[in-house]
Amino acid sequence: MGRPRWQGKNVYITGGSSGIGLAAAQQFFSHGADVIIIARGEERLEAALKEIEPLKVSDSQRADRISLDVSDHAAVNEKICRAVDEFGTPHVLINSAGFAYPNYFEKIPYDTFKETIDTNLCGIWNMCACLIPSMKSTGGHIVNISSIAGFIGIFGYTAYSASKFAVMGFSESLRGEMKPYNITVSVLCPPDTDTPQLAEENRTKPAETRAIAGNAGLMSPKAVAKDMIKGMEQGKFIIIPGMQGRFIHLAQRLFPGLVRIILDAQIRKVRNATKRT
């Protein structure tokens, strides 16, 4: 049986057709919430719904989907406003849609950088701008998904880290503005997560990035989603799944210079090994 806190709540999830977004949708649905997943691909959305629907705990629960590119401001306004009329104001908004193209800085095309910012940052802005006016009358919880690369700059992630640092700043500012309206804002900072997106990233990820990224471990989407919901229930602003990620966050806050020394040493090690081969 699901957790009473989420029963009957409306949960909107971007990036909900795969990875952390899909895992979150499954978790909320199994706790009795109504879920609407949002992503670009209609076929993947349909497949995701087939994974979500068997987890219902009451006959009155609803699961639905919207095919949408969250970086498209006009489309978000049109389709999400219509969803509010049909599905109801969200009690929970999970902004999970994300994109990453790791590579050496000079190998990242400007168009790819812009796509990263448009999806990871502007997509969150668009969803919040559309839904917050109605959420102000009901209260709720917004979770914006950043990354460990959102509080520590990672070699090879100049575009991705830029977007995820921005998500951290946006969420920090939004948190204070939303508090008087009983809207809690959290930011999720997962480590590498075993998703289709990660598999795609590994195609272009530099060796130095692979060495650094391994320090935070690899988590399953289900484990990340469970930690996210637990952090929400505890009212946390920054939610970091996994002990290794929390240790890195603490080290970065207390000893940023030491963290840079360690990262630089790992980069040198990889480059020296490459020279020897």
N, C-alpha and C positions, 0 to 999 in steps of 0.2 A: 504494500500500500504506500502511496506517495506521502510526502511531507505536507501537513495541513497548510503550511504557510503559502504554498504555491497553488493549491487547489482552486480552480476557477479563475486563475489569473491569466490575462492576455500577455503572451510573450512574443515579441517580434525579434527575429534573429537574422542579420545579414550574414552572407557567407554560409548560409544554413544547409547547403546541399552536400557539404563534405567537411572533413577535418573537425576542428574544434567546434565550429558552428553546428554541424550535424550532431556531434556528441552532446552538445548543450541542449539541442532540441529534444533529443531522446531522453535526457535526464529530466528536463522540465515536464515533458509529457508523461513520463513515468511517475512524476510527483503530482499529477492531476491538473496541470496547467493546459490551457489552450495555446497552441503554437502556430505561428505563421513564419515560414522560412522564406528567405529572399536571396536570390542569386541570379546570375545571368542565364545559365543554361536550363532550358525547359526539361530536357530529358533527364538531366541529373537531379533536378527538383522532383520530378515524378518518381525516380528511383529512391530518392531520400525519403519521400512520404511513405513509400512501401516499407521502409525500415522503421519509421516512427510510429505508424498507426497501430501495429500489434501491441504497443506498450501502453495503450490507454487503460486507465483504471476506472473509468465510468463511461456509460453510454452517451452522456451529454458532451463529452470532450470533442473539440474540433482541432483538426490539423489542416493547414492550407498552405499555399505557396504563391509567390509573386515572382515572375521573371523580370528582372530589373538590374540595370547597371547603376550602382549607387553613386558613381561619379557624375552621372547625368542629372544635373540639378532640376531641370524641367520635368524629366521623367519621374524623379523621386516625388516632386510636388504633386504630380498628377496621380500616380499609382498609389502612393502611400496615403494621401488624403482620402482617396476612394476606399482604401482598406480600412481606415478609421471609421468611415461611415458604415461599412459592411461588417467589419470584424470587431470594432470597438477600440477605444483608446488603450494603448499598451500600459500595463503595469510594470513591465520589464522590457527594456530595449538592450539587446546585445549586439554591438557593432563589431562583427567578426570578419567581415569581408576584407581581404588583404592580398597583397601582391609583393613578390620579391624577385629581384634579378641580381644575385651577387656576382661581382666580377671586379677586376681591377678598375679603378676610377676611370682611366682613359678608355676603357672598353665598354663603358656603360653609355649608350646613346642618349642624347638629350630627350628624345621622345620616350624612352624607357624611364628615365628619371621623372619626367612629367606624369607618365602613367602611374608610377609608384605614388607620387604625391596626390594625384587626383583620386586614386582608389583609397589609399590608406588614411589620408587626412581629410580631403574634401568630401569623400563618401560619408565619413562620420559627421562632418559639419552638416551635410545635406539632410541626413536622417534626423539629427537632433533639431535642426531648424524647422523641419516639417512637423515633428511629433511633440516637441516640448510645449508649444502653446496649449495643446489639449491635455498633456500630462500635468500641467500646473494645477488643474482643477481636481485631479485625483491623487497626485503624488505617485511615487514609483521608484524605480531603480534603473539607472543607465550604467552599462559596463562597456567601456571602450577598450578594445584589445590592442595593446602595445606589444612589448617584447623585452627580453633582457637586453636586446640591442636598442631599446628605447631609453636606457639609463647608462649604458656603457657603449661607446663607439667601437664597432667591430671592424677590423680589417676586411675589405671586400664588400662592405655593406654601406657605402657612402650614401646611396640613394635610400635604402631601406631604413638605416639608422636615422637619417634626417627626418623621414616621415614619422617614425615611431617616437623620436624625441619630441616632435611636434604634438603627437597625440598625448604625451605625458603633460606637456604644458597646457594644451587645450583642456584636458580633463581637470587639471588642478584649478584652472581659472573657473571652469564651469561648476565645479563642486561648490564653491562659495556662493555663486549666483543662484544655484538651485536649492540650497539648504532651506531658505525661508518658505519654499513651496513643498517641502517634505519629499523632495526628489533626491535620492542618494546617488552620487556618482562614484563609480569605482573604475580603476584601470587594471587590467589583467596583463601581467608580464610573464608569459610562459617561456621556457627554454625551447630548444629544438623539439618539435612534436612530430610524431610519425604520421604525416599526412601526405596527400598527393602533391601539395605545394612544396613540401620539403624535398620530395623526389625530383621535382622539376628544378629546384634550386641547385641540387647536387650536380646537375649537368654543367653548370657554369661556375661553380664555387671554386675559388683558388685554393691551393693546398694550404696556404697560411690560414685561411678562413676555416677550413675543416679542422685544423689542429686546435684553433681557439674555441670553436663552437662546441667541441667535444667536452670542454670543461664543465658545462652546465648539465650534461647528461641528455638522455632522450626519453621523452614521456609519451604515453599513449593519449590520443584525444579524449578518451573516456576519463582517464585520471586527471587531466587538466580541467575538464568540465566539472568533475566532482569537486576539485579544489576551488574552482571559481564559485560554485554555488555555496560551498561552505564559507568562503570569504565574504560573500554577499550577506549571508545570514549573520555573520559576525560584525557586519557594518564596516569592513575594512575599505580604505581608499585604495591602497596598493595591494594587489593580490598576486603573490608569486608562488606558483606551484612548484613543489619539490624542494628538498633541503639544500641541494647544490645551488639552485637559483637564489634562494634566500641568503645563503652564505656569500655569494658573489655581490648581491645588493648591499649587504652589510659592509663587506670589504671596500666596495666602491665609495660608500658614504664616509667611512672612517679613514681609509688609507688609499685615496685615489692615485697618489704618486706611485705607491708600491704596486698597485694593480697594473699601471702602465708599464712599469719595469718588467713585470712578469709576462705581460703580453708581448712586449718587444723582444724578450728573450725567446719566447716560443716562435716568433716570426723569424728571428735569426737562425734558430735551430732548423727550421724547415728549409730556409734558403741555403744554409750550409750543406744540408743533406742533398739538396737538388744539385748543387755545384759538384758534389762528389760522384754523382751518377752520370 
